[in-house]
Amino acid sequence: MSSRRSSSRASKLADDEIKELVLKLKPLLPQLDHRRNASVSASGILEETCSYIRRLNKEVDDLSQRLSQLLDSADITEVDEQLIRRLFQH
């Protein structure tokens, strides 16, 4: 019985930690931040987090492609181009 109790406590602790982490995500999401007082389910927050990460990845890809196009059309030396690319990678 003791192991059941400690297992239940660990599960409850994990549930509380998950809830706390999910609530920390909410203000980081532009789509949900304006609804600070509105109730949004944990699954809704996690779904929006996944969507937001996908949008950010697409934006990074688009900007990387645009930068490559600009570098290709600019009159710069290869050394300058490598330097610029290294700066953007950090």
Buried (B, 14 or more C-beta within 10 A) or exposed (E): EEEEEEEEEEEEEEEEEEEEEBEEBBEEBEEBEEEEEEEBEBEEBEEBBEEBEEEEEEEEEEEEEEEEEEBEEEEBEEEEBEEBEEEEEE
